[in-house]
Amino acid sequence: MYESLKQLDSVRIHFDQAGINTINIVLALIMFGVALGISTKTFKEIFIKPKSIIVGLCLQWFALPAVTFLLITILRDYITFNVAMGMILVASCPGGNISNFMSSYAKANTELSVSMTAIATILATFITPINFSLWGGLYHHFVMSNALVDVPTLSIGFWPMFKQVLILLGIPIICGMLFSYYFKKISKKMIKPFQILSLIFFIALVFIAFKNNYAIFVKYLFIIFFLVLIHNLLAMSTGYLGAAAFKLPKKDRRTLCIEVGIQNSGLGLVLLFNPAIFPQENMGGMLIITAWWGIWHIISGLTISTIFRHNRHKKMIA
């Protein structure tokens, strides 16, 4: 499996500056749309019922990267360094806003879901670069000190990623929150179109990532499928079992299962497309892990949401 993934790493990302600028602008607009749904009520919930949100953020920002690090060290002899970095990158991203719909469909705690997504996205400006630099650096040191796999030259810097995430997330979110505060009625009408835009945008990103290297990606997709399956299952389990360990209500457990299992891999793809952060060659492993995560977590999220909804319906009938 290692040799197969090594061939995948050699895939180049083909993007010119105009394409990168377009992607950055669209993602910034999507984050602006996410911020339209963030109100002062969201932050009041933290002080009124802080336990579930604090536990959720700890599971999202600390437990998931730690579990991911443990997983890639266990699989160290079977995966390449760049594939491992792709898994860390996904784990370092905030939750995806599609989780709000899934929590609502699952009859979970939608208010907690919205609050989690909003706060995690705001904190991502700082925590995404910190987590990627920290856990990526630890894994880099681990494989170097043990001479386990071929390690490419990859600078895992905090500041270049921080600057990019600040531009893509921080500024649009602040603008979106201000717009929502001063233009409440217009903001409510804009939320749904922006949600549709975010889904279209992600599909377009995946298509762009695959189009120039379609044959290679299809050839190794079965390996990536199982890696992402295991990783996503661990993410959802971390959310649910972590919530259960802190004795949160069942609605909140279902919510955190979805929140921790649904990652904003669109942000991960945009960061990968930026040559100031990542070299645009030998990134195939990171690229396909991040892209397939974005597809798979929609499937797994809808599946677990349906299971939660069905189980709740059965209990109500009983």
ZAFIMI-506553 format. One record per residue (C-alpha): residue number from 0; residue in one letter; chain; x negated, y negated, z negated. Coordinates in Angstrom, 1 decimal. Layout:
residues N
+-------+-------+-------+--------+--------+--------+
! lumlo ! torti ! kolza !      x !      y !      z !
+-------+-------+-------+--------+--------+--------+
!   NUM !     A !     A !      X !      Y !      Z !
...
+-------+-------+-------+--------+--------+--------+
This chain:
residues 318
+-------+-------+-------+--------+--------+--------+
! lumlo ! torti ! kolza !      x !      y !      z !
+-------+-------+-------+--------+--------+--------+
!     0 !     M !     A !    0.0 !    0.0 !    0.0 !
!     1 !     Y !     A !   -2.9 !   -2.4 !   -0.8 !
!     2 !     E !     A !   -4.4 !   -2.1 !    2.7 !
!     3 !     S !     A !   -1.0 !   -2.8 !    4.3 !
!     4 !     L !     A !   -0.5 !   -5.9 !    2.1 !
!     5 !     K !     A !   -4.0 !   -7.1 !    2.9 !
!     6 !     Q !     A !   -3.1 !   -7.2 !    6.6 !
!     7 !     L !     A !    0.0 !   -9.2 !    5.7 !
!     8 !     D !     A !   -2.1 !  -11.7 !    3.9 !
!     9 !     S !     A !   -3.9 !  -12.6 !    7.1 !
!    10 !     V !     A !   -0.7 !  -14.2 !    8.6 !
!    11 !     R !     A !   -1.0 !  -17.9 !    9.2 !
!    12 !     I !     A !    1.6 !  -20.5 !    8.5 !
!    13 !     H !     A !    2.3 !  -22.6 !   11.6 !
!    14 !     F !     A !    3.4 !  -26.1 !   10.8 !
!    15 !     D !     A !    2.6 !  -29.6 !   12.0 !
!    16 !     Q !     A !    2.8 !  -32.7 !    9.9 !
!    17 !     A !     A !    6.1 !  -33.8 !   11.4 !
!    18 !     G !     A !    7.7 !  -30.5 !   10.4 !
!    19 !     I !     A !    6.3 !  -30.7 !    6.9 !
!    20 !     N !     A !    7.6 !  -34.3 !    6.5 !
!    21 !     T !     A !   11.1 !  -33.2 !    7.7 !
!    22 !     I !     A !   11.2 !  -30.3 !    5.3 !
!    23 !     N !     A !   10.1 !  -32.6 !    2.4 !
!    24 !     I !     A !   12.8 !  -35.1 !    3.2 !
!    25 !     V !     A !   15.6 !  -32.5 !    3.4 !
!    26 !     L !     A !   14.5 !  -30.9 !    0.1 !
!    27 !     A !     A !   14.5 !  -34.3 !   -1.6 !
!    28 !     L !     A !   18.0 !  -35.0 !   -0.3 !
!    29 !     I !     A !   19.1 !  -31.6 !   -1.7 !
!    30 !     M !     A !   17.6 !  -32.4 !   -5.1 !
!    31 !     F !     A !   19.4 !  -35.8 !   -4.9 !
!    32 !     G !     A !   22.6 !  -33.8 !   -4.4 !
!    33 !     V !     A !   21.9 !  -31.5 !   -7.4 !
!    34 !     A !     A !   21.4 !  -34.6 !   -9.5 !
!    35 !     L !     A !   24.9 !  -35.9 !   -8.5 !
!    36 !     G !     A !   26.3 !  -33.2 !  -10.8 !
!    37 !     I !     A !   24.2 !  -34.2 !  -13.8 !
!    38 !     S !     A !   26.0 !  -36.5 !  -16.2 !
!    39 !     T !     A !   25.4 !  -37.7 !  -19.7 !
!    40 !     K !     A !   27.7 !  -34.9 !  -20.9 !
!    41 !     T !     A !   25.1 !  -32.4 !  -19.7 !
!    42 !     F !     A !   22.6 !  -33.8 !  -22.2 !
!    43 !     K !     A !   25.2 !  -34.2 !  -25.0 !
!    44 !     E !     A !   25.7 !  -30.4 !  -24.9 !
!    45 !     I !     A !   22.0 !  -30.0 !  -25.9 !
!    46 !     F !     A !   22.7 !  -31.7 !  -29.2 !
!    47 !     I !     A !   26.2 !  -30.3 !  -29.8 !
!    48 !     K !     A !   25.3 !  -26.6 !  -28.9 !
!    49 !     P !     A !   21.5 !  -26.5 !  -28.6 !
!    50 !     K !     A !   20.8 !  -22.8 !  -29.3 !
!    51 !     S !     A !   21.9 !  -21.3 !  -26.0 !
!    52 !     I !     A !   20.2 !  -24.0 !  -23.9 !
!    53 !     I !     A !   16.9 !  -23.8 !  -25.8 !
!    54 !     V !     A !   16.8 !  -20.0 !  -25.7 !
!    55 !     G !     A !   17.6 !  -20.2 !  -22.0 !
!    56 !     L !     A !   14.9 !  -22.7 !  -21.2 !
!    57 !     C !     A !   12.4 !  -20.6 !  -23.2 !
!    58 !     L !     A !   13.3 !  -17.5 !  -21.3 !
!    59 !     Q !     A !   13.1 !  -19.4 !  -18.0 !
!    60 !     W !     A !    9.8 !  -21.2 !  -18.6 !
!    61 !     F !     A !    7.9 !  -18.9 !  -20.9 !
!    62 !     A !     A !    9.3 !  -15.4 !  -20.9 !
!    63 !     L !     A !    9.7 !  -15.0 !  -17.1 !
!    64 !     P !     A !    6.1 !  -16.1 !  -16.2 !
!    65 !     A !     A !    4.8 !  -13.9 !  -19.0 !
!    66 !     V !     A !    6.8 !  -10.9 !  -17.8 !
!    67 !     T !     A !    5.6 !  -11.6 !  -14.2 !
!    68 !     F !     A !    2.0 !  -11.7 !  -15.4 !
!    69 !     L !     A !    2.4 !   -8.3 !  -17.1 !
!    70 !     L !     A !    4.0 !   -6.8 !  -14.0 !
!    71 !     I !     A !    1.3 !   -8.0 !  -11.6 !
!    72 !     T !     A !   -1.5 !   -6.7 !  -14.0 !
!    73 !     I !     A !    0.2 !   -3.3 !  -14.0 !
!    74 !     L !     A !    0.4 !   -3.3 !  -10.2 !
!    75 !     R !     A !   -3.1 !   -4.8 !   -9.8 !
!    76 !     D !     A !   -4.4 !   -1.8 !   -7.9 !
!    77 !     Y !     A !   -1.5 !   -1.8 !   -5.4 !
!    78 !     I !     A !   -0.9 !   -5.5 !   -4.6 !
!    79 !     T !     A !   -3.2 !   -8.2 !   -3.2 !
!    80 !     F !     A !   -4.1 !  -11.3 !   -5.0 !
!    81 !     N !     A !   -1.9 !  -13.5 !   -2.7 !
!    82 !     V !     A !    1.1 !  -11.2 !   -3.2 !
!    83 !     A !     A !    0.6 !  -11.6 !   -7.0 !
!    84 !     M !     A !    0.3 !  -15.4 !   -6.6 !
!    85 !     G !     A !    3.6 !  -15.4 !   -4.7 !
!    86 !     M !     A !    5.3 !  -13.7 !   -7.6 !
!    87 !     I !     A !    3.8 !  -16.2 !  -10.1 !
!    88 !     L !     A !    4.9 !  -19.1 !   -7.8 !
!    89 !     V !     A !    8.5 !  -17.8 !   -7.8 !
!    90 !     A !     A !    8.5 !  -17.3 !  -11.6 !
!    91 !     S !     A !    7.2 !  -20.9 !  -12.0 !
!    92 !     C !     A !   10.0 !  -22.5 !  -10.0 !
!    93 !     P !     A !   13.2 !  -23.7 !  -11.8 !
!    94 !     G !     A !   16.6 !  -22.0 !  -11.4 !
!    95 !     G !     A !   18.5 !  -22.3 !   -8.2 !
!    96 !     N !     A !   21.7 !  -24.3 !   -8.1 !
!    97 !     I !     A !   23.6 !  -21.4 !   -6.5 !
!    98 !     S !     A !   23.5 !  -19.9 !  -10.0 !
!    99 !     N !     A !   26.3 !  -22.3 !  -11.0 !
!   100 !     F !     A !   28.7 !  -20.8 !   -8.5 !
!   101 !     M !     A !   27.6 !  -17.3 !   -9.6 !
!   102 !     S !     A !   28.2 !  -18.0 !  -13.2 !
!   103 !     S !     A !   31.6 !  -19.4 !  -12.4 !
!   104 !     Y !     A !   32.5 !  -16.3 !  -10.4 !
!   105 !     A !     A !   31.2 !  -14.0 !  -13.1 !
!   106 !     K !     A !   33.5 !  -15.8 !  -15.6 !
!   107 !     A !     A !   30.4 !  -16.7 !  -17.6 !
!   108 !     N !     A !   29.6 !  -20.0 !  -19.3 !
!   109 !     T !     A !   29.6 !  -22.4 !  -16.4 !
!   110 !     E !     A !   28.8 !  -25.4 !  -18.6 !
!   111 !     L !     A !   25.7 !  -23.7 !  -19.9 !
!   112 !     S !     A !   24.7 !  -22.7 !  -16.3 !
!   113 !     V !     A !   25.0 !  -26.3 !  -15.1 !
!   114 !     S !     A !   23.1 !  -27.7 !  -18.1 !
!   115 !     M !     A !   20.4 !  -25.1 !  -17.7 !
!   116 !     T !     A !   20.0 !  -25.8 !  -13.9 !
!   117 !     A !     A !   19.9 !  -29.5 !  -14.5 !
!   118 !     I !     A !   17.4 !  -29.6 !  -17.3 !
!   119 !     A !     A !   15.2 !  -26.9 !  -15.8 !
!   120 !     T !     A !   15.1 !  -28.8 !  -12.5 !
!   121 !     I !     A !   14.1 !  -32.0 !  -14.3 !
!   122 !     L !     A !   11.4 !  -30.3 !  -16.4 !
!   123 !     A !     A !   10.1 !  -28.5 !  -13.3 !
!   124 !     T !     A !    8.3 !  -31.7 !  -12.3 !
!   125 !     F !     A !    5.8 !  -30.9 !  -15.1 !
!   126 !     I !     A !    6.3 !  -27.2 !  -15.9 !
!   127 !     T !     A !    6.2 !  -25.7 !  -12.4 !
!   128 !     P !     A !    2.6 !  -27.0 !  -11.8 !
!   129 !     I !     A !    1.6 !  -26.1 !  -15.4 !
!   130 !     N !     A !    3.0 !  -22.5 !  -15.2 !
!   131 !     F !     A !    1.5 !  -21.8 !  -11.8 !
!   132 !     S !     A !   -1.9 !  -23.2 !  -12.8 !
!   133 !     L !     A !   -1.9 !  -21.4 !  -16.2 !
!   134 !     W !     A !   -0.7 !  -18.0 !  -15.2 !
!   135 !     G !     A !   -2.3 !  -18.1 !  -11.8 !
!   136 !     G !     A !   -5.6 !  -19.1 !  -13.4 !
!   137 !     L !     A !   -5.3 !  -16.3 !  -16.0 !
!   138 !     Y !     A !   -4.7 !  -13.7 !  -13.3 !
!   139 !     H !     A !   -7.5 !  -15.1 !  -11.2 !
!   140 !     H !     A !   -9.8 !  -14.7 !  -14.2 !
!   141 !     F !     A !   -8.5 !  -11.2 !  -14.9 !
!   142 !     V !     A !   -9.1 !   -9.8 !  -11.4 !
!   143 !     M !     A !  -12.5 !  -11.6 !  -11.1 !
!   144 !     S !     A !  -13.8 !  -10.3 !  -14.4 !
!   145 !     N !     A !  -12.6 !   -6.7 !  -13.6 !
!   146 !     A !     A !  -13.6 !   -6.8 !   -9.9 !
!   147 !     L !     A !  -10.3 !   -5.2 !   -9.1 !
!   148 !     V !     A !   -9.4 !   -6.6 !   -5.7 !
!   149 !     D !     A !  -10.8 !   -9.0 !   -3.1 !
!   150 !     V !     A !  -10.0 !  -12.4 !   -4.4 !
!   151 !     P !     A !   -9.9 !  -15.2 !   -1.8 !
!   152 !     T !     A !  -11.0 !  -18.7 !   -2.5 !
!   153 !     L !     A !   -7.9 !  -20.4 !   -3.9 !
!   154 !     S !     A !   -7.9 !  -23.6 !   -5.9 !
!   155 !     I !     A !   -5.1 !  -23.4 !   -8.4 !
!   156 !     G !     A !   -4.9 !  -27.1 !   -9.2 !
!   157 !     F !     A !   -2.3 !  -28.9 !  -11.4 !
!   158 !     W !     A !   -2.4 !  -32.4 !  -10.0 !
!   159 !     P !     A !   -1.8 !  -31.8 !   -6.3 !
!   160 !     M !     A !    1.2 !  -29.6 !   -7.1 !
!   161 !     F !     A !    2.4 !  -32.1 !   -9.8 !
!   162 !     K !     A !    2.3 !  -34.9 !   -7.3 !
!   163 !     Q !     A !    4.3 !  -33.0 !   -4.7 !
!   164 !     V !     A !    6.9 !  -31.7 !   -7.2 !
!   165 !     L !     A !    7.3 !  -35.2 !   -8.6 !
!   166 !     I !     A !    8.0 !  -36.6 !   -5.1 !
!   167 !     L !     A !   10.3 !  -33.6 !   -4.2 !
!   168 !     L !     A !   12.2 !  -33.2 !   -7.5 !
!   169 !     G !     A !   11.5 !  -36.0 !  -10.0 !
!   170 !     I !     A !   12.2 !  -39.1 !   -7.9 !
!   171 !     P !     A !   15.3 !  -37.7 !   -6.0 !
!   172 !     I !     A !   16.8 !  -36.5 !   -9.3 !
!   173 !     I !     A !   16.4 !  -39.8 !  -11.0 !
!   174 !     C !     A !   17.9 !  -41.6 !   -8.0 !
!   175 !     G !     A !   20.8 !  -39.0 !   -7.9 !
!   176 !     M !     A !   21.6 !  -39.5 !  -11.6 !
!   177 !     L !     A !   21.6 !  -43.2 !  -11.2 !
!   178 !     F !     A !   23.9 !  -43.0 !   -8.1 !
!   179 !     S !     A !   26.2 !  -40.6 !  -10.0 !
!   180 !     Y !     A !   26.4 !  -43.0 !  -13.0 !
!   181 !     Y !     A !   27.3 !  -46.1 !  -10.9 !
!   182 !     F !     A !   29.4 !  -44.4 !   -8.2 !
!   183 !     K !     A !   31.2 !  -41.5 !   -9.9 !
!   184 !     K !     A !   34.1 !  -41.0 !   -7.4 !
!   185 !     I !     A !   31.8 !  -41.0 !   -4.4 !
!   186 !     S !     A !   29.4 !  -38.6 !   -6.1 !
!   187 !     K !     A !   32.1 !  -36.0 !   -6.8 !
!   188 !     K !     A !   33.0 !  -35.9 !   -3.2 !
!   189 !     M !     A !   29.4 !  -35.5 !   -2.1 !
!   190 !     I !     A !   28.5 !  -32.6 !   -4.4 !
!   191 !     K !     A !   30.0 !  -29.8 !   -2.3 !
!   192 !     P !     A !   28.5 !  -31.0 !    1.1 !
!   193 !     F !     A !   25.1 !  -31.1 !   -0.5 !
!   194 !     Q !     A !   25.6 !  -27.5 !   -1.9 !
!   195 !     I !     A !   26.4 !  -26.3 !    1.7 !
!   196 !     L !     A !   23.4 !  -28.3 !    3.0 !
!   197 !     S !     A !   21.1 !  -26.5 !    0.4 !
!   198 !     L !     A !   22.2 !  -23.1 !    1.6 !
!   199 !     I !     A !   21.7 !  -24.0 !    5.3 !
!   200 !     F !     A !   18.3 !  -25.5 !    4.5 !
!   201 !     F !     A !   17.1 !  -22.4 !    2.8 !
!   202 !     I !     A !   18.2 !  -20.2 !    5.7 !
!   203 !     A !     A !   16.4 !  -22.5 !    8.1 !
!   204 !     L !     A !   13.2 !  -22.3 !    5.9 !
!   205 !     V !     A !   13.3 !  -18.5 !    5.9 !
!   206 !     F !     A !   13.8 !  -18.5 !    9.7 !
!   207 !     I !     A !   10.8 !  -20.9 !   10.2 !
!   208 !     A !     A !    8.7 !  -18.7 !    7.9 !
!   209 !     F !     A !    9.5 !  -15.6 !    9.9 !
!   210 !     K !     A !    9.8 !  -16.8 !   13.5 !
!   211 !     N !     A !    6.1 !  -16.8 !   14.4 !
!   212 !     N !     A !    5.2 !  -13.6 !   12.6 !
!   213 !     Y !     A !    8.5 !  -11.6 !   12.8 !
!   214 !     A !     A !    7.0 !   -8.3 !   13.8 !
!   215 !     I !     A !    4.4 !   -8.3 !   11.0 !
!   216 !     F !     A !    6.9 !   -9.2 !    8.4 !
!   217 !     V !     A !    9.4 !   -6.5 !    9.5 !
!   218 !     K !     A !    6.6 !   -3.9 !    9.5 !
!   219 !     Y !     A !    5.8 !   -4.5 !    5.8 !
!   220 !     L !     A !    9.2 !   -5.6 !    4.6 !
!   221 !     F !     A !   10.0 !   -2.3 !    2.9 !
!   222 !     I !     A !    7.0 !   -2.8 !    0.5 !
!   223 !     I !     A !    8.0 !   -6.4 !   -0.3 !
!   224 !     F !     A !   11.6 !   -5.2 !   -0.8 !
!   225 !     F !     A !   10.7 !   -3.0 !   -3.7 !
!   226 !     L !     A !    8.3 !   -5.5 !   -5.2 !
!   227 !     V !     A !   11.0 !   -8.2 !   -5.2 !
!   228 !     L !     A !   13.6 !   -5.7 !   -6.4 !
!   229 !     I !     A !   11.6 !   -4.8 !   -9.4 !
!   230 !     H !     A !   10.6 !   -8.4 !  -10.1 !
!   231 !     N !     A !   14.1 !   -9.7 !   -9.8 !
!   232 !     L !     A !   15.5 !   -6.9 !  -12.0 !
!   233 !     L !     A !   12.9 !   -7.8 !  -14.6 !
!   234 !     A !     A !   13.9 !  -11.5 !  -14.4 !
!   235 !     M !     A !   17.6 !  -10.7 !  -14.9 !
!   236 !     S !     A !   16.8 !   -8.3 !  -17.7 !
!   237 !     T !     A !   14.7 !  -10.9 !  -19.4 !
!   238 !     G !     A !   17.6 !  -13.3 !  -19.3 !
!   239 !     Y !     A !   20.2 !  -10.9 !  -20.6 !
!   240 !     L !     A !   18.1 !   -9.0 !  -23.2 !
!   241 !     G !     A !   16.5 !  -12.2 !  -24.4 !
!   242 !     A !     A !   19.9 !  -13.8 !  -25.0 !
!   243 !     A !     A !   21.1 !  -10.6 !  -26.7 !
!   244 !     A !     A !   18.0 !  -10.6 !  -29.0 !
!   245 !     F !     A !   18.9 !  -14.1 !  -30.1 !
!   246 !     K !     A !   22.6 !  -12.9 !  -30.6 !
!   247 !     L !     A !   24.1 !  -15.3 !  -28.2 !
!   248 !     P !     A !   27.8 !  -14.9 !  -27.2 !
!   249 !     K !     A !   28.4 !  -12.4 !  -24.3 !
!   250 !     K !     A !   29.4 !  -15.2 !  -21.9 !
!   251 !     D !     A !   26.1 !  -16.9 !  -22.6 !
!   252 !     R !     A !   24.2 !  -13.6 !  -22.1 !
!   253 !     R !     A !   25.8 !  -13.2 !  -18.7 !
!   254 !     T !     A !   24.9 !  -16.8 !  -17.8 !
!   255 !     L !     A !   21.2 !  -16.5 !  -18.8 !
!   256 !     C !     A !   21.0 !  -13.2 !  -16.9 !
!   257 !     I !     A !   22.0 !  -15.1 !  -13.8 !
!   258 !     E !     A !   20.0 !  -18.3 !  -14.5 !
!   259 !     V !     A !   16.7 !  -16.5 !  -15.1 !
!   260 !     G !     A !   17.3 !  -14.2 !  -12.2 !
!   261 !     I !     A !   18.1 !  -17.0 !   -9.6 !
!   262 !     Q !     A !   15.0 !  -19.0 !   -8.8 !
!   263 !     N !     A !   14.6 !  -22.0 !   -6.6 !
!   264 !     S !     A !   12.4 !  -20.2 !   -4.0 !
!   265 !     G !     A !   13.2 !  -23.0 !   -1.5 !
!   266 !     L !     A !   10.9 !  -25.2 !   -3.6 !
!   267 !     G !     A !    8.3 !  -22.5 !   -3.5 !
!   268 !     L !     A !    8.4 !  -22.3 !    0.3 !
!   269 !     V !     A !    8.1 !  -26.1 !    0.6 !
!   270 !     L !     A !    5.1 !  -26.1 !   -1.6 !
!   271 !     L !     A !    3.6 !  -23.2 !    0.4 !
!   272 !     F !     A !    4.0 !  -25.2 !    3.6 !
!   273 !     N !     A !    2.0 !  -28.1 !    2.2 !
!   274 !     P !     A !   -1.7 !  -27.9 !    3.3 !
!   275 !     A !     A !   -2.7 !  -30.3 !    0.4 !
!   276 !     I !     A !   -1.7 !  -27.6 !   -2.1 !
!   277 !     F !     A !   -2.3 !  -24.3 !   -0.2 !
!   278 !     P !     A !   -4.5 !  -23.4 !    2.7 !
!   279 !     Q !     A !   -2.4 !  -22.6 !    5.8 !
!   280 !     E !     A !   -4.1 !  -19.3 !    6.4 !
!   281 !     N !     A !   -4.2 !  -16.0 !    4.6 !
!   282 !     M !     A !   -0.9 !  -17.0 !    2.8 !
!   283 !     G !     A !    1.3 !  -14.3 !    4.3 !
!   284 !     G !     A !    1.6 !  -12.4 !    1.1 !
!   285 !     M !     A !    2.8 !  -15.4 !   -0.8 !
!   286 !     L !     A !    5.1 !  -16.5 !    2.0 !
!   287 !     I !     A !    7.0 !  -13.3 !    2.4 !
!   288 !     I !     A !    7.4 !  -12.7 !   -1.3 !
!   289 !     T !     A !    8.8 !  -16.2 !   -1.8 !
!   290 !     A !     A !   11.1 !  -16.0 !    1.3 !
!   291 !     W !     A !   12.4 !  -12.5 !    0.6 !
!   292 !     W !     A !   13.1 !  -13.6 !   -3.1 !
!   293 !     G !     A !   15.3 !  -16.3 !   -1.8 !
!   294 !     I !     A !   17.3 !  -13.8 !    0.3 !
!   295 !     W !     A !   17.4 !  -11.0 !   -2.3 !
!   296 !     H !     A !   18.4 !  -13.1 !   -5.3 !
!   297 !     I !     A !   21.6 !  -14.1 !   -3.5 !
!   298 !     I !     A !   22.5 !  -10.4 !   -2.9 !
!   299 !     S !     A !   21.5 !   -9.4 !   -6.5 !
!   300 !     G !     A !   23.1 !  -12.4 !   -8.0 !
!   301 !     L !     A !   26.5 !  -11.8 !   -6.3 !
!   302 !     T !     A !   26.3 !   -8.1 !   -7.2 !
!   303 !     I !     A !   25.7 !   -8.7 !  -10.9 !
!   304 !     S !     A !   28.3 !  -11.5 !  -10.9 !
!   305 !     T !     A !   30.9 !   -9.1 !   -9.5 !
!   306 !     I !     A !   30.0 !   -6.5 !  -12.1 !
!   307 !     F !     A !   30.4 !   -9.0 !  -14.9 !
!   308 !     R !     A !   33.7 !  -10.3 !  -13.5 !
!   309 !     H !     A !   35.0 !   -6.8 !  -13.0 !
!   310 !     N !     A !   34.1 !   -5.7 !  -16.5 !
!   311 !     R !     A !   35.7 !   -8.8 !  -18.0 !
!   312 !     H !     A !   38.8 !   -8.2 !  -16.1 !
!   313 !     K !     A !   39.0 !   -4.6 !  -17.3 !
!   314 !     K !     A !   38.7 !   -5.6 !  -20.9 !
!   315 !     M !     A !   41.4 !   -8.2 !  -20.5 !
!   316 !     I !     A !   43.8 !   -5.6 !  -19.1 !
!   317 !     A !     A !   42.8 !   -3.1 !  -21.9 !
+-------+-------+-------+--------+--------+--------+
